[in-house]
Amino acid sequence: MNAKSAVSEAESELQRATMDATRTSQQLEETIDNFERSKMKDIKKIFTEFITIEMAFHAKSLEVYTNAYQHIKDIDEDEDLEVFRSSLHPPEYLSRLGIVRANSKSSFDKSGSTKPMPGSFQNQQTPNNRRKNQLEDEVDDDEEEDGDDEHDDDEH
């Protein structure tokens, strides 16, 4: 081979190698881009789900704190103090022995629940319990009225 053909052959081999390197480089860039795109989608999905869960948790926490705040605001300090004072001085007809009996194990019935004696400390309601019972009674009354309305509609 002469020098000219060797140079020509080397140049064409260089050109093929350059094209192969360019094609391989483009394929590698495409693979890297696809990997990065996939990685970003996964990270975005993970963080979106995490933030959604956290927002739901904190929304529920806010509901609970709002409810607790409202219950605390509804406390009537004077009425609670009155109930507390009355618990310190039980009615005169109930002796200390009566209080002890009311709170003793002998007052358990067969099911294991206690039977508080009238006027005993166990039977006294706090203002909050009284309000709760009043609300439950009102709901029961409303449900009874709704039930009566349904029967009235059937008759007509």
Secondary structure in CASP SS format (residue, H / E / C, confidence):
PFRMAT SS
TARGET T0000
AUTHOR 0000-0000-0000
METHOD secondary structure of the structure
MODEL  1
M C 1.00
N C 1.00
A H 1.00
K H 1.00
S H 1.00
A H 1.00
V H 1.00
S H 1.00
E H 1.00
A H 1.00
E H 1.00
S H 1.00
E H 1.00
L H 1.00
Q H 1.00
R H 1.00
A H 1.00
T H 1.00
M H 1.00
D H 1.00
A H 1.00
T H 1.00
R H 1.00
T H 1.00
S H 1.00
Q H 1.00
Q H 1.00
L H 1.00
E H 1.00
E H 1.00
T H 1.00
I H 1.00
D H 1.00
N H 1.00
F H 1.00
E H 1.00
R H 1.00
S H 1.00
K H 1.00
M H 1.00
K H 1.00
D H 1.00
I H 1.00
K H 1.00
K H 1.00
I H 1.00
F H 1.00
T H 1.00
E H 1.00
F H 1.00
I H 1.00
T H 1.00
I H 1.00
E H 1.00
M H 1.00
A H 1.00
F H 1.00
H H 1.00
A H 1.00
K H 1.00
S H 1.00
L H 1.00
E H 1.00
V H 1.00
Y H 1.00
T H 1.00
N H 1.00
A H 1.00
Y H 1.00
Q H 1.00
H H 1.00
I H 1.00
K H 1.00
D C 1.00
I C 1.00
D C 1.00
E H 1.00
D H 1.00
E H 1.00
D H 1.00
L H 1.00
E H 1.00
V H 1.00
F H 1.00
R H 1.00
S H 1.00
S H 1.00
L H 1.00
H C 1.00
P C 1.00
P C 1.00
E C 1.00
Y C 1.00
L C 1.00
S C 1.00
R H 1.00
L H 1.00
G H 1.00
I H 1.00
V H 1.00
R H 1.00
A H 1.00
N H 1.00
S C 1.00
K H 1.00
S H 1.00
S H 1.00
F E 1.00
D C 1.00
K C 1.00
S C 1.00
G C 1.00
S C 1.00
T E 1.00
K C 1.00
P C 1.00
M C 1.00
P C 1.00
G C 1.00
S C 1.00
F H 1.00
Q H 1.00
N H 1.00
Q C 1.00
Q C 1.00
T C 1.00
P H 1.00
N H 1.00
N H 1.00
R H 1.00
R H 1.00
K H 1.00
N H 1.00
Q H 1.00
L H 1.00
E H 1.00
D H 1.00
E H 1.00
V H 1.00
D H 1.00
D H 1.00
D H 1.00
E H 1.00
E H 1.00
E H 1.00
D H 1.00
G H 1.00
D H 1.00
D H 1.00
E H 1.00
H H 1.00
D H 1.00
D H 1.00
D H 1.00
E H 1.00
H C 1.00
END
